[in-house]
Structures are given as structure tokens and as C-alpha cells.
Amino acid sequence: MIALPPPIFQVGHLERVPLGTSYTGIVAHVGGLLRKLPGHPELVIDFTGVGRPIFDMFVYSGIYPIGVVITAGNAETRDGMVCSVPKLTLVSRLQALLHQARLKIQRELDEAETLVRELQDFRVEYSAAGHLTFNARSGKHDDLVLALAIAVWRAYGGGMGSWESFQTLRRVMDGTAGEPCYYVGVDLGQSRDPTAIAVVRRVEPPAPAQDDLGLAKTTRRAAFLDEMDRVVPWSALCTVIEPFYPKPGNGRPPVGVERMLRIYLQVHSPPKPISSG
């Protein structure tokens, strides 16, 4: 099996909302930003310091984000649309992607230099219990880093659950599975700390051409089935649908959930147009 190239994460927008902006104004501003992005952008909010009521303001306005509570632990947990994520996980993933040259930050962004300084100000420390932690130097901000970290965390597949399964299925059905996806991270500030926003685009590099590898060309059907297996989380979807699926009775047993899903996608997925030439 040929390994596909890993995704690239492009940072296309960095912003600090002016101090004194009300949370109502922040919700409206973020909503406007989401409407400008193509496709179906996802919003991730760090509300560690401000509490759940501010997160709920987004929900009441018709925006359904994923909430993040940053912890000092080592385990990631999820409760509905809220995830508890270790700071170590968030920052170390940023550093790993930077070293792999898979996190691309546009130099011309207004806050690009500020972000780089914040990344440089992070220090590895050990707690009294001997746990490894990441923290900004005393007196330094880390809001842009955290906004970017939670966006990248989500773009990388963090917090995957039933909602992600339905999102993936929707992208397969509307033909946008291979298109770049946008993720907006928001680190909500308090009275002395500004709210920071980062937009990340996940791009899947094209797979190497089979002709270049000396392999026979695959059929269109085989290519479609391979792509479907790559993007559809079968196990997670089956787990969500199983409780509502018909159960075997006295009559003819129903077709298995996964098999029925595969048949449904094959029948209803729109064919790709044949390119000329």
C-alpha cells in the first residue's frame, strides 16, 4: 500500500480583538468571519478562563462551536461538544508540525511576528509532581499561540466524535471531501487579556501519480471506493446509527449497518465529470 502524503496546515489569518470589546461584539465578529470562509468552517473556542456562559452565547446566536478547556493533565476527555485537552498536547503538536515544515505561517500577516515571539517565549517546565508542562514566560502573552493551537488540534482530528462522523459523511455526499477545510480557533480573553483568533486551512497534498510509480491505472470505481474508505469513519458512523437501526426479528434479517451505508453511498454519490483530453 502506498502511503499518502500528510496534510499541510496553513495559517491564513491572525487577529487580536481590541481590549474592551464586549463578548456580544466578539460573537458577532466571529460569526462574520465564519460567513466569509468557504465551505463549512469549524469553530473551536477556548473558554478555560471565562466559563461556560460565554461559550453558550455562541450557541444562542446560532453558532455551534467545539469548546475546549485547557488542562494541566495528560489525558484528553470529551463531554458532548466540550473537550478537556492538556496544554502539553496542544503546544507540542504545534512544535512538531513546525519542525516537520507542515505548519505554514504567512509572513505578511499582521500578527505573524507576534505569534513567533509567543512561540519563542514558551518554556518547558516541570511541576512539583514531576509533570512536563508548557508555559509562557512570566509577564508574556500566549493568546495567539493558544488560538492557533486549538485550531490545529481540531484540524488534526482532535475531539473526533459522532458530530465529526456526520460532518465527514456530509462532505462525501456533497462532493467536497477532497477540498481544503477551514478551522477557526478563538482564545477568549478577559479584562486584561485580548481575545485572539486564528484561522487554519487543512490541505491534503495530491497523491503521487500511479504512472510515476510504475503501477497500472485503477478504474474510476476502484478509486472512488478507495477514497470512500479513506474519508468515511465507518466504525464511528455505525456506532451512532446502530441504536436506531432495525433489529433482527422473526422475518428476514436486515442488511448489516456498514454494508447498507456502503451501498447507499455508492448509489447516491454524484459521479465525477469525465475530463476532456
Backbone as JSON, one array per atom type, in Angstrom:
{
  "sequence": "MIALPPPIFQVGHLERVPLGTSYTGIVAHVGGLLRKLPGHPELVIDFTGVGRPIFDMFVYSGIYPIGVVITAGNAETRDGMVCSVPKLTLVSRLQALLHQARLKIQRELDEAETLVRELQDFRVEYSAAGHLTFNARSGKHDDLVLALAIAVWRAYGGGMGSWESFQTLRRVMDGTAGEPCYYVGVDLGQSRDPTAIAVVRRVEPPAPAQDDLGLAKTTRRAAFLDEMDRVVPWSALCTVIEPFYPKPGNGRPPVGVERMLRIYLQVHSPPKPISSG",
  "N": [[0.85, -1.2, 0.0], [0.52, 2.23, -0.8], [1.76, 4.98, 0.93], [-0.04, 7.9, 1.71], [0.67, 11.39, 1.18], [1.22, 13.46, 4.08], [-1.13, 15.8, 5.6], [-1.07, 19.41, 5.12], [-0.91, 22.35, 7.11], [-2.13, 25.47, 6.93], [-1.73, 28.76, 7.99], [-3.81, 31.35, 7.73], [-4.94, 33.63, 8.79], [-4.6, 35.85, 11.46], [-5.42, 37.4, 14.49], [-5.94, 39.9, 16.96], [-8.47, 40.82, 19.04], [-9.57, 44.07, 19.89], [-8.93, 45.23, 23.23], [-11.54, 45.57, 25.62], [-13.65, 45.09, 23.96], [-16.92, 43.91, 23.87], [-18.31, 40.71, 24.86], [-20.53, 40.07, 23.38], [-20.04, 41.55, 21.09], [-17.75, 40.21, 20.22], [-18.78, 37.68, 19.6], [-20.44, 38.37, 17.43], [-18.5, 39.33, 15.67], [-16.87, 37.07, 15.18], [-18.8, 35.42, 14.04], [-19.27, 36.8, 11.64], [-16.77, 36.44, 10.44], [-16.74, 33.67, 10.04], [-18.74, 33.43, 8.13], [-17.49, 34.45, 5.9], [-15.65, 32.58, 5.11], [-14.97, 29.85, 2.9], [-16.88, 26.84, 2.13], [-17.59, 24.67, 4.86], [-16.72, 25.89, 7.56], [-15.2, 25.12, 10.73], [-15.61, 25.96, 14.15], [-13.64, 26.51, 17.0], [-13.41, 26.97, 20.43], [-11.61, 28.28, 23.11], [-12.53, 28.39, 26.3], [-11.49, 28.43, 28.82], [-10.79, 30.29, 30.88], [-13.02, 32.0, 31.06], [-15.43, 30.7, 31.37], [-18.42, 28.61, 30.98], [-20.84, 30.07, 30.32], [-20.11, 32.09, 28.41], [-19.35, 30.6, 26.23], [-21.86, 29.53, 25.67], [-23.14, 31.75, 24.65], [-22.38, 31.86, 21.97], [-23.71, 29.62, 21.01], [-26.4, 30.34, 21.43], [-26.57, 32.31, 19.52], [-26.74, 30.94, 17.21], [-24.45, 29.68, 16.36], [-22.46, 26.84, 16.43], [-20.03, 25.79, 18.19], [-17.02, 23.87, 18.97], [-16.09, 23.37, 22.21], [-13.24, 24.05, 24.24], [-11.48, 23.17, 27.09], [-8.59, 23.93, 28.61], [-6.2, 21.93, 30.16], [-3.96, 20.86, 32.83], [-3.28, 18.27, 32.8], [-2.71, 14.93, 31.47], [-4.41, 13.48, 29.92], [-6.91, 13.4, 27.37], [-10.28, 14.29, 27.29], [-13.83, 14.05, 26.57], [-16.99, 15.64, 26.63], [-19.9, 15.73, 25.33], [-20.1, 18.54, 23.33], [-17.86, 19.67, 24.36], [-14.45, 19.6, 25.11], [-11.82, 18.47, 27.17], [-8.53, 19.3, 27.13], [-5.1, 18.6, 27.36], [-2.61, 21.11, 27.9], [-0.06, 20.49, 27.18], [-0.43, 18.69, 25.07], [-1.54, 20.38, 23.1], [0.45, 22.43, 22.59], [2.78, 20.99, 22.06], [2.09, 19.66, 19.73], [1.93, 21.77, 17.9], [4.64, 22.52, 17.85], [5.79, 20.19, 16.83], [4.68, 20.06, 14.24], [5.74, 22.39, 13.16], [8.49, 21.76, 13.13], [8.4, 19.73, 11.28], [7.88, 21.12, 9.04], [5.25, 21.41, 8.26], [3.43, 23.17, 9.15], [2.42, 26.15, 8.06], [3.02, 29.53, 8.12], [1.93, 32.6, 7.06], [4.06, 35.19, 6.2], [3.3, 37.82, 5.8], [1.13, 38.36, 7.43], [-0.48, 40.4, 9.84], [-0.11, 39.84, 12.57], [1.88, 37.97, 12.57], [4.62, 38.15, 13.38], [4.26, 38.6, 16.09], [3.09, 36.21, 16.87], [5.23, 34.43, 16.41], [7.03, 35.37, 18.32], [5.61, 34.76, 20.66], [5.62, 31.96, 20.5], [8.35, 31.53, 20.81], [8.64, 32.38, 23.39], [7.58, 30.39, 24.93], [8.2, 27.98, 27.4], [9.61, 24.91, 28.5], [8.63, 23.31, 31.39], [8.75, 21.76, 34.64], [6.39, 20.45, 36.82], [5.66, 20.48, 40.42], [4.99, 17.9, 40.94], [6.41, 16.57, 39.09], [5.53, 16.57, 36.47], [5.62, 17.25, 32.97], [5.32, 20.44, 31.54], [4.06, 23.16, 29.46], [4.59, 26.59, 29.34], [4.1, 30.12, 29.0], [6.66, 32.63, 29.35], [7.0, 34.48, 32.39], [4.84, 37.25, 32.6], [4.41, 37.41, 29.89], [2.35, 37.14, 26.92], [0.16, 34.54, 25.68], [-1.94, 34.21, 24.02], [-2.35, 34.21, 21.19], [-0.89, 31.95, 20.44], [-2.37, 29.94, 21.73], [-4.88, 30.2, 20.52], [-4.21, 29.46, 17.9], [-3.25, 26.9, 18.47], [-5.51, 25.4, 19.32], [-7.05, 25.47, 17.05], [-5.44, 24.08, 15.22], [-5.3, 21.66, 16.59], [-7.94, 20.73, 16.33], [-8.12, 20.65, 13.51], [-6.31, 18.66, 13.05], [-7.65, 16.47, 13.84], [-8.48, 16.27, 16.45], [-10.69, 15.67, 19.22], [-12.55, 14.1, 17.89], [-15.73, 12.81, 17.22], [-19.17, 11.72, 17.19], [-20.32, 13.9, 15.86], [-18.26, 14.71, 14.15], [-18.23, 12.47, 12.53], [-20.68, 12.68, 11.14], [-20.18, 15.12, 9.85], [-18.08, 14.38, 8.15], [-19.36, 12.46, 6.56], [-21.23, 14.14, 5.35], [-19.54, 15.78, 3.81], [-18.57, 13.91, 2.03], [-20.91, 13.24, 0.67], [-21.7, 15.66, -0.53], [-19.67, 16.1, -2.25], [-17.33, 17.44, -1.46], [-15.22, 16.32, -0.15], [-12.5, 16.15, -0.71], [-11.62, 18.76, -0.68], [-9.98, 21.74, 0.69], [-10.25, 22.29, 4.21], [-11.5, 24.56, 6.65], [-10.58, 25.9, 9.81], [-11.38, 27.62, 12.7], [-9.87, 29.06, 15.41], [-10.49, 30.32, 18.64], [-9.32, 32.11, 21.29], [-10.64, 33.06, 24.14], [-10.47, 36.12, 25.72], [-9.96, 37.99, 28.82], [-10.51, 40.71, 31.11], [-7.94, 41.9, 31.08], [-6.62, 40.59, 29.14], [-6.41, 40.17, 25.67], [-8.81, 38.91, 23.27], [-7.98, 36.34, 21.05], [-7.71, 35.3, 17.63], [-7.4, 32.72, 15.27], [-7.05, 31.39, 12.03], [-7.02, 28.38, 10.36], [-6.15, 26.44, 7.59], [-6.63, 23.24, 6.41], [-4.91, 21.28, 4.18], [-4.88, 18.72, 1.86], [-2.26, 17.17, 0.38], [-1.77, 16.27, -3.09], [-1.96, 12.84, -4.06], [0.78, 10.75, -5.14], [1.17, 10.28, -8.66], [0.07, 7.31, -10.25], [1.24, 6.42, -12.59], [3.8, 7.44, -12.37], [4.82, 5.78, -10.51], [5.06, 3.39, -11.7], [2.81, 1.78, -11.79], [-0.23, 0.08, -12.65], [-3.1, 1.77, -14.0], [-5.9, 2.53, -11.96], [-9.4, 1.67, -11.92], [-12.24, 3.92, -12.27], [-14.24, 3.3, -10.46], [-12.85, 1.78, -8.54], [-11.1, 3.71, -7.58], [-12.9, 5.48, -6.44], [-14.0, 3.88, -4.38], [-11.72, 3.46, -2.83], [-11.18, 6.09, -2.0], [-13.49, 6.59, -0.54], [-13.22, 4.76, 1.58], [-11.07, 5.95, 2.77], [-11.93, 8.44, 3.78], [-14.32, 8.11, 5.16], [-15.47, 7.47, 8.38], [-16.14, 4.52, 9.23], [-16.59, 2.85, 11.51], [-17.24, 4.69, 13.58], [-19.55, 5.89, 12.51], [-21.29, 3.68, 12.35], [-21.58, 3.13, 15.04], [-23.06, 5.33, 15.88], [-25.45, 5.07, 14.4], [-26.4, 2.51, 14.93], [-28.12, 2.13, 17.32], [-30.59, 3.0, 16.34], [-31.18, 1.47, 14.22], [-32.97, -1.07, 12.35], [-33.77, -4.06, 14.14], [-32.98, -7.6, 14.17], [-35.72, -9.82, 13.68], [-38.57, -11.95, 13.6], [-38.81, -12.22, 10.91], [-37.18, -11.75, 7.75], [-33.71, -11.2, 8.21], [-32.27, -7.94, 8.72], [-30.11, -6.07, 6.46], [-26.65, -5.64, 7.23], [-25.44, -2.77, 9.12], [-23.08, -1.35, 8.26], [-22.71, -2.41, 5.69], [-25.06, -1.56, 4.44], [-24.68, 1.22, 4.55], [-22.47, 1.5, 2.85], [-23.57, 0.67, 0.41], [-25.53, 2.65, 0.1], [-23.98, 5.01, -0.15], [-22.57, 4.45, -2.5], [-24.62, 4.36, -4.36], [-25.81, 6.9, -4.22], [-23.85, 8.87, -4.39], [-22.66, 11.55, -6.36], [-21.5, 11.18, -9.73], [-18.13, 11.83, -10.82], [-17.23, 14.33, -13.21], [-16.16, 13.51, -16.53], [-12.99, 14.26, -17.61], [-11.88, 16.15, -20.4], [-9.57, 15.33, -22.97]],
  "CA": [[0.0, 0.0, 0.0], [1.3, 3.46, -0.92], [1.41, 5.96, 1.95], [-0.42, 9.2, 1.18], [1.39, 12.5, 1.81], [0.48, 14.01, 5.22], [-1.73, 17.11, 5.33], [-0.38, 20.66, 5.44], [-1.78, 23.26, 7.85], [-1.77, 26.83, 6.53], [-2.29, 29.82, 8.84], [-4.16, 32.43, 6.81], [-5.5, 34.81, 9.47], [-4.29, 36.01, 12.87], [-6.03, 38.66, 14.91], [-6.24, 40.18, 18.36], [-9.62, 41.72, 19.15], [-9.2, 45.15, 20.83], [-9.39, 45.15, 24.62], [-12.76, 46.32, 25.87], [-14.74, 44.62, 23.1], [-17.85, 43.07, 24.63], [-18.43, 39.35, 24.36], [-21.54, 40.1, 22.32], [-19.35, 42.02, 19.89], [-16.84, 39.15, 19.77], [-19.61, 36.66, 18.96], [-20.85, 38.89, 16.12], [-17.31, 39.42, 14.82], [-16.5, 35.71, 14.78], [-19.84, 34.96, 13.11], [-18.99, 37.41, 10.34], [-15.58, 35.8, 9.87], [-17.14, 32.33, 9.58], [-19.53, 33.55, 6.89], [-16.6, 34.8, 4.78], [-14.83, 31.43, 4.74], [-15.66, 28.9, 2.02], [-17.19, 25.51, 2.65], [-18.24, 24.56, 6.16], [-15.66, 26.05, 8.57], [-15.5, 24.71, 12.1], [-15.18, 26.91, 15.17], [-13.16, 25.92, 18.25], [-13.29, 28.07, 21.39], [-11.03, 28.03, 24.43], [-13.21, 29.24, 27.3], [-10.96, 27.99, 30.11], [-10.81, 31.32, 31.91], [-14.23, 32.82, 31.12], [-16.57, 29.9, 31.78], [-19.37, 28.08, 30.01], [-21.85, 31.03, 29.8], [-19.65, 32.79, 27.21], [-19.48, 29.6, 25.17], [-23.29, 29.4, 25.34], [-23.55, 32.9, 23.85], [-22.23, 31.48, 20.57], [-24.78, 28.67, 20.69], [-27.65, 31.09, 21.34], [-26.57, 33.12, 18.3], [-26.84, 30.05, 16.05], [-23.13, 29.14, 16.03], [-22.27, 25.65, 17.26], [-18.59, 25.51, 18.22], [-16.48, 22.88, 19.88], [-15.47, 24.05, 23.33], [-12.01, 23.45, 24.76], [-10.97, 23.56, 28.4], [-7.18, 23.53, 28.63], [-5.87, 21.37, 31.47], [-2.55, 20.58, 33.1], [-3.13, 16.83, 32.89], [-2.12, 14.21, 30.34], [-5.45, 12.76, 29.18], [-7.93, 14.19, 26.68], [-11.62, 13.76, 27.5], [-14.88, 14.77, 25.84], [-18.33, 15.6, 27.18], [-20.71, 16.43, 24.34], [-19.33, 19.41, 22.44], [-16.78, 20.28, 25.14], [-13.32, 18.71, 25.3], [-10.73, 18.87, 28.06], [-7.32, 18.96, 26.38], [-3.87, 19.05, 28.04], [-1.82, 22.14, 27.23], [1.09, 19.79, 26.61], [-0.85, 18.15, 23.77], [-1.76, 21.47, 22.15], [1.67, 23.14, 22.21], [3.76, 20.06, 21.48], [1.69, 19.39, 18.35], [2.38, 22.92, 17.12], [6.08, 22.46, 17.67], [6.11, 19.07, 15.95], [4.33, 20.43, 12.87], [6.73, 23.39, 12.71], [9.74, 21.07, 12.82], [8.18, 18.93, 10.08], [7.57, 22.06, 7.95], [3.87, 21.17, 7.83], [2.65, 24.31, 9.61], [2.87, 27.27, 7.25], [2.51, 30.82, 8.61], [2.2, 33.65, 6.09], [4.88, 36.25, 6.79], [2.67, 39.14, 5.68], [0.06, 38.54, 8.39], [-0.18, 41.48, 10.79], [0.29, 39.33, 13.87], [2.8, 36.85, 12.39], [5.79, 38.32, 14.24], [3.81, 38.43, 17.48], [2.92, 34.77, 17.08], [6.56, 33.82, 16.5], [7.59, 35.73, 19.64], [4.92, 33.97, 21.68], [6.14, 30.6, 20.42], [9.7, 31.53, 21.36], [8.56, 32.63, 24.83], [7.13, 29.19, 25.64], [9.28, 27.25, 28.05], [9.28, 23.61, 29.08], [8.82, 23.33, 32.84], [8.3, 20.59, 35.37], [5.6, 20.79, 38.01], [6.16, 19.9, 41.67], [4.76, 16.45, 40.87], [7.28, 15.98, 38.08], [4.89, 16.53, 35.17], [6.14, 18.17, 31.97], [4.32, 21.43, 31.15], [4.47, 24.28, 28.61], [4.04, 27.85, 29.81], [4.78, 31.32, 28.54], [7.47, 33.26, 30.37], [6.25, 35.38, 33.27], [4.56, 38.55, 32.03], [4.24, 37.33, 28.45], [1.06, 36.64, 26.46], [0.16, 33.31, 24.89], [-3.28, 34.08, 23.46], [-2.29, 33.82, 19.77], [-0.44, 30.57, 20.38], [-3.45, 29.05, 22.14], [-5.9, 30.23, 19.47], [-3.7, 28.63, 16.81], [-3.1, 25.52, 18.92], [-6.78, 24.68, 19.35], [-7.49, 25.31, 15.66], [-4.64, 22.99, 14.66], [-5.75, 20.44, 17.28], [-9.17, 20.27, 15.68], [-7.81, 20.32, 12.12], [-5.53, 17.42, 13.07], [-8.57, 15.37, 14.18], [-8.77, 16.23, 17.87], [-12.09, 15.75, 19.62], [-13.41, 13.43, 16.93], [-16.87, 12.11, 17.79], [-20.26, 11.47, 16.24], [-20.51, 15.08, 15.01], [-17.26, 14.63, 13.1], [-18.65, 11.42, 11.6], [-21.7, 13.22, 10.26], [-19.55, 16.12, 9.01], [-17.33, 13.68, 7.12], [-20.34, 11.89, 5.64], [-21.81, 15.22, 4.55], [-18.57, 16.21, 2.81], [-18.53, 12.88, 0.99], [-22.14, 13.28, -0.1], [-21.81, 16.87, -1.36], [-18.54, 16.15, -3.17], [-16.26, 18.35, -1.02], [-14.34, 15.57, 0.77], [-11.08, 16.4, -1.01], [-11.32, 20.19, -0.68], [-9.43, 22.23, 1.95], [-11.2, 22.58, 5.29], [-11.08, 25.7, 7.46], [-10.82, 25.78, 11.24], [-11.19, 28.9, 13.37], [-9.63, 28.94, 16.84], [-10.69, 31.56, 19.38], [-8.93, 32.1, 22.7], [-11.41, 34.14, 24.72], [-9.73, 36.88, 26.71], [-10.66, 38.59, 29.94], [-10.38, 42.17, 31.16], [-6.58, 42.35, 30.78], [-6.07, 39.78, 28.06], [-7.24, 40.29, 24.47], [-9.27, 37.7, 22.6], [-7.18, 36.08, 19.85], [-8.37, 34.47, 16.62], [-6.5, 32.15, 14.26], [-7.73, 30.59, 11.02], [-6.13, 27.38, 9.79], [-6.68, 25.66, 6.47], [-6.01, 21.93, 6.23], [-4.8, 20.96, 2.76], [-4.4, 17.38, 1.59], [-1.43, 17.16, -0.83], [-2.18, 15.23, -4.04], [-1.23, 11.58, -4.0], [1.65, 10.57, -6.31], [0.52, 9.64, -9.81], [0.42, 5.9, -10.36], [2.14, 6.24, -13.73], [5.15, 7.74, -11.92], [5.27, 4.7, -9.65], [5.11, 2.17, -12.48], [1.65, 0.94, -11.47], [-1.35, 0.14, -13.6], [-4.14, 2.7, -13.61], [-7.07, 1.93, -11.35], [-10.67, 2.09, -12.51], [-12.89, 5.01, -11.54], [-14.96, 2.71, -9.33], [-11.88, 1.41, -7.51], [-10.6, 4.95, -7.0], [-13.97, 6.01, -5.58], [-14.09, 3.05, -3.18], [-10.55, 3.74, -2.02], [-11.36, 7.4, -1.38], [-14.55, 6.47, 0.45], [-12.65, 4.09, 2.75], [-10.11, 6.85, 3.42], [-12.53, 9.61, 4.44], [-15.53, 7.79, 5.93], [-15.18, 6.72, 9.61], [-17.2, 3.52, 9.27], [-16.87, 2.38, 12.87], [-17.93, 5.73, 14.33], [-20.9, 6.04, 11.97], [-22.09, 2.52, 12.75], [-21.88, 3.28, 16.47], [-24.12, 6.33, 16.01], [-26.69, 4.63, 13.75], [-26.82, 1.2, 15.4], [-29.28, 2.1, 18.22], [-31.82, 3.34, 15.64], [-31.28, 0.61, 13.05], [-33.87, -2.21, 12.59], [-33.2, -5.23, 14.78], [-33.49, -8.87, 13.64], [-36.94, -10.32, 14.3], [-38.99, -13.26, 13.09], [-38.75, -12.24, 9.45], [-35.87, -11.75, 7.11], [-32.81, -10.31, 8.96], [-31.88, -6.74, 7.97], [-28.74, -5.97, 6.0], [-25.79, -5.01, 8.23], [-25.38, -1.32, 9.05], [-21.97, -0.89, 7.42], [-22.95, -2.78, 4.3], [-26.11, -0.67, 3.91], [-24.07, 2.53, 4.34], [-21.64, 1.45, 1.65], [-24.48, 0.63, -0.75], [-26.18, 3.96, -0.01], [-23.03, 5.99, -0.67], [-22.24, 4.13, -3.88], [-25.77, 4.67, -5.21], [-26.21, 8.31, -4.2], [-22.76, 9.81, -4.63], [-22.67, 12.03, -7.75], [-20.29, 10.8, -10.47], [-17.23, 12.93, -11.2], [-17.25, 14.53, -14.66], [-15.03, 12.99, -17.29], [-12.2, 15.37, -18.15], [-11.56, 16.01, -21.82], [-8.15, 15.38, -23.28]],
  "C": [[0.88, 1.25, 0.0], [0.82, 4.45, 0.13], [1.08, 7.3, 1.3], [0.38, 10.3, 1.88], [0.58, 13.06, 2.98], [-0.08, 15.39, 4.9], [-0.83, 18.26, 5.75], [-1.37, 21.59, 6.12], [-1.3, 24.69, 7.6], [-2.49, 27.84, 7.42], [-2.55, 31.03, 7.96], [-4.7, 33.68, 7.47], [-5.12, 34.75, 10.94], [-4.82, 37.37, 13.31], [-6.15, 38.71, 16.43], [-7.38, 41.19, 18.38], [-9.27, 42.8, 20.17], [-9.75, 44.91, 22.23], [-10.62, 46.03, 24.81], [-13.92, 45.92, 24.98], [-15.64, 43.67, 23.9], [-17.89, 41.66, 24.04], [-19.5, 39.25, 23.28], [-20.91, 40.56, 21.01], [-18.41, 40.97, 19.34], [-17.63, 38.06, 19.06], [-20.02, 37.11, 17.56], [-19.66, 38.94, 15.17], [-16.89, 38.04, 14.3], [-17.53, 35.14, 13.8], [-19.63, 35.53, 11.72], [-17.8, 36.78, 9.66], [-15.93, 34.41, 9.32], [-17.9, 32.41, 8.26], [-18.67, 33.87, 5.68], [-15.79, 33.6, 4.29], [-15.61, 30.46, 3.87], [-15.95, 27.59, 2.71], [-17.93, 25.56, 3.96], [-17.17, 24.67, 7.26], [-16.13, 25.62, 9.95], [-14.89, 25.72, 13.07], [-14.8, 26.16, 16.44], [-12.87, 27.06, 19.21], [-12.65, 27.57, 22.68], [-11.71, 28.97, 25.42], [-12.75, 28.86, 28.71], [-11.13, 29.04, 31.19], [-12.14, 32.03, 32.09], [-15.48, 32.03, 31.47], [-17.54, 29.56, 30.67], [-20.39, 29.11, 29.51], [-21.4, 31.76, 28.54], [-19.71, 31.85, 26.01], [-20.94, 29.5, 24.71], [-23.79, 30.59, 24.52], [-23.42, 32.61, 22.36], [-23.37, 30.57, 20.15], [-26.11, 29.4, 20.53], [-27.73, 31.94, 20.08], [-26.65, 32.26, 17.03], [-25.53, 29.49, 15.58], [-22.86, 27.97, 16.99], [-20.8, 25.24, 17.25], [-18.28, 24.25, 19.02], [-15.76, 23.65, 20.97], [-14.24, 23.3, 23.83], [-11.72, 24.05, 26.14], [-9.55, 23.03, 28.5], [-6.8, 23.11, 30.05], [-4.36, 21.18, 31.61], [-2.28, 19.08, 33.15], [-2.48, 16.23, 31.66], [-3.15, 13.55, 29.45], [-6.45, 13.73, 28.57], [-9.28, 13.53, 26.87], [-12.64, 14.61, 26.76], [-16.22, 14.57, 26.51], [-19.23, 16.41, 26.25], [-19.84, 17.23, 23.4], [-18.2, 20.12, 23.16], [-15.71, 19.24, 25.4], [-12.35, 19.32, 26.3], [-9.43, 18.38, 27.44], [-6.1, 19.45, 27.14], [-3.14, 20.11, 27.21], [-0.6, 21.52, 26.56], [0.77, 19.25, 25.23], [-0.93, 19.25, 22.72], [-0.44, 22.07, 21.66], [2.68, 22.21, 21.56], [3.38, 19.7, 20.04], [2.09, 20.54, 17.43], [3.87, 22.82, 16.84], [6.48, 21.33, 16.72], [5.83, 19.42, 14.5], [5.3, 21.48, 12.31], [8.04, 22.71, 12.33], [9.62, 20.22, 11.56], [7.89, 19.79, 8.86], [6.17, 21.82, 7.4], [2.92, 22.24, 8.36], [3.22, 25.55, 8.94], [2.21, 28.56, 7.74], [2.9, 31.9, 7.61], [2.93, 34.81, 6.76], [4.15, 37.6, 6.81], [1.51, 39.35, 6.64], [0.46, 39.56, 9.44], [0.38, 40.96, 12.1], [1.3, 38.18, 13.76], [4.02, 36.96, 13.3], [5.44, 38.13, 15.71], [3.66, 36.96, 17.81], [4.28, 34.08, 17.25], [7.2, 34.14, 17.86], [6.93, 34.93, 20.75], [5.41, 32.52, 21.68], [7.53, 30.51, 21.04], [9.69, 31.72, 22.89], [8.09, 31.42, 25.62], [8.34, 28.43, 26.17], [8.75, 25.9, 28.57], [9.6, 23.66, 30.57], [8.33, 22.02, 33.43], [7.55, 21.05, 36.62], [6.22, 20.14, 39.24], [6.01, 18.39, 41.68], [5.61, 15.78, 39.8], [6.68, 15.9, 36.69], [5.48, 17.6, 34.25], [5.03, 19.13, 31.53], [4.95, 22.46, 30.22], [3.82, 25.54, 29.16], [4.82, 29.0, 29.2], [5.61, 31.9, 29.69], [6.62, 34.26, 31.17], [6.09, 36.76, 32.62], [4.33, 38.57, 30.54], [2.86, 36.76, 28.11], [1.24, 35.33, 25.7], [-1.16, 33.11, 24.15], [-3.27, 33.65, 22.0], [-1.86, 32.36, 19.62], [-1.59, 29.61, 20.71], [-4.58, 29.04, 21.12], [-5.48, 29.35, 18.29], [-3.65, 27.17, 17.22], [-4.42, 24.76, 18.9], [-7.34, 24.51, 17.93], [-6.75, 24.15, 15.0], [-5.04, 21.66, 15.29], [-6.99, 19.87, 16.62], [-8.91, 19.84, 14.24], [-7.07, 18.99, 12.01], [-6.41, 16.22, 13.4], [-8.88, 15.26, 15.64], [-10.25, 16.36, 18.16], [-13.05, 15.04, 18.69], [-14.51, 12.64, 17.65], [-17.95, 11.92, 16.74], [-20.51, 12.66, 15.33], [-19.52, 15.07, 13.86], [-17.64, 13.57, 12.07], [-19.69, 11.94, 10.62], [-21.13, 14.3, 9.34], [-18.79, 15.46, 7.85], [-18.28, 13.08, 6.09], [-20.95, 12.97, 4.75], [-20.85, 15.68, 3.47], [-18.44, 15.19, 1.68], [-19.74, 13.01, 0.08], [-22.23, 14.52, -1.0], [-20.57, 17.08, -2.24], [-17.41, 17.06, -2.77], [-15.25, 17.66, -0.12], [-12.87, 15.9, 0.53], [-10.69, 17.86, -0.98], [-10.73, 20.63, 0.66], [-10.52, 22.55, 2.96], [-10.63, 23.69, 6.16], [-11.49, 25.51, 8.92], [-10.46, 27.1, 11.9], [-11.02, 28.65, 14.86], [-9.76, 30.29, 17.51], [-10.3, 31.34, 20.83], [-9.59, 33.31, 23.35], [-10.62, 34.81, 25.84], [-10.61, 37.37, 27.83], [-10.34, 40.08, 29.96], [-9.0, 42.66, 30.75], [-5.95, 41.59, 29.62], [-6.96, 39.87, 26.83], [-7.69, 38.92, 23.98], [-8.47, 37.54, 21.3], [-7.91, 35.11, 18.95], [-7.32, 33.99, 15.63], [-7.33, 31.29, 13.32], [-6.71, 29.67, 10.36], [-6.85, 26.64, 8.68], [-5.91, 24.35, 6.36], [-6.06, 21.57, 4.75], [-4.22, 19.56, 2.62], [-3.57, 17.4, 0.31], [-1.9, 16.06, -1.78], [-1.32, 13.99, -3.9], [-0.34, 11.45, -5.24], [0.92, 9.83, -7.42], [1.0, 8.2, -9.94], [1.37, 5.63, -11.52], [3.6, 6.46, -13.3], [5.72, 6.61, -11.07], [5.34, 3.38, -10.39], [3.96, 1.23, -12.21], [0.59, 1.1, -12.53], [-2.4, 1.11, -13.08], [-5.32, 1.95, -13.0], [-8.33, 2.43, -12.07], [-11.27, 3.21, -11.68], [-13.62, 4.47, -10.32], [-14.0, 2.36, -8.2], [-11.33, 2.65, -6.81], [-11.63, 5.55, -6.04], [-14.05, 5.2, -4.28], [-12.9, 3.27, -2.26], [-10.69, 5.07, -1.28], [-12.42, 7.33, -0.28], [-14.03, 5.8, 1.73], [-11.71, 5.02, 3.51], [-10.78, 7.93, 4.24], [-13.72, 9.28, 5.32], [-15.14, 6.97, 7.17], [-16.26, 5.68, 9.85], [-17.58, 3.12, 10.69], [-17.66, 3.4, 13.67], [-19.36, 5.93, 13.83], [-21.81, 4.9, 12.4], [-22.49, 2.62, 14.21], [-23.03, 4.25, 16.68], [-25.46, 5.79, 15.51], [-27.26, 3.37, 14.38], [-28.04, 1.21, 16.32], [-30.62, 2.34, 17.51], [-32.08, 2.42, 14.44], [-32.19, -0.58, 13.36], [-33.13, -3.41, 13.17], [-33.77, -6.52, 14.17], [-34.72, -9.33, 14.42], [-37.28, -11.71, 13.79], [-38.86, -13.37, 11.58], [-37.33, -12.29, 8.94], [-34.93, -10.79, 7.85], [-32.4, -9.12, 8.12], [-30.43, -6.82, 7.52], [-27.91, -5.25, 7.06], [-25.66, -3.51, 8.03], [-24.28, -0.84, 8.1], [-22.19, -1.22, 5.96], [-24.0, -1.88, 3.67], [-25.56, 0.73, 3.66], [-23.23, 2.56, 3.07], [-22.49, 1.44, 0.39], [-25.09, 2.0, -0.99], [-25.25, 4.99, -0.63], [-22.69, 5.72, -2.12], [-23.38, 4.53, -4.82], [-26.0, 6.16, -5.33], [-25.08, 9.29, -4.4], [-22.74, 10.24, -6.09], [-21.4, 11.62, -8.46], [-19.44, 12.02, -10.79], [-17.25, 13.09, -12.71], [-15.99, 13.99, -15.32], [-14.29, 14.16, -17.9], [-11.87, 15.11, -19.61], [-10.07, 16.09, -22.03], [-7.37, 14.41, -22.43]]
}
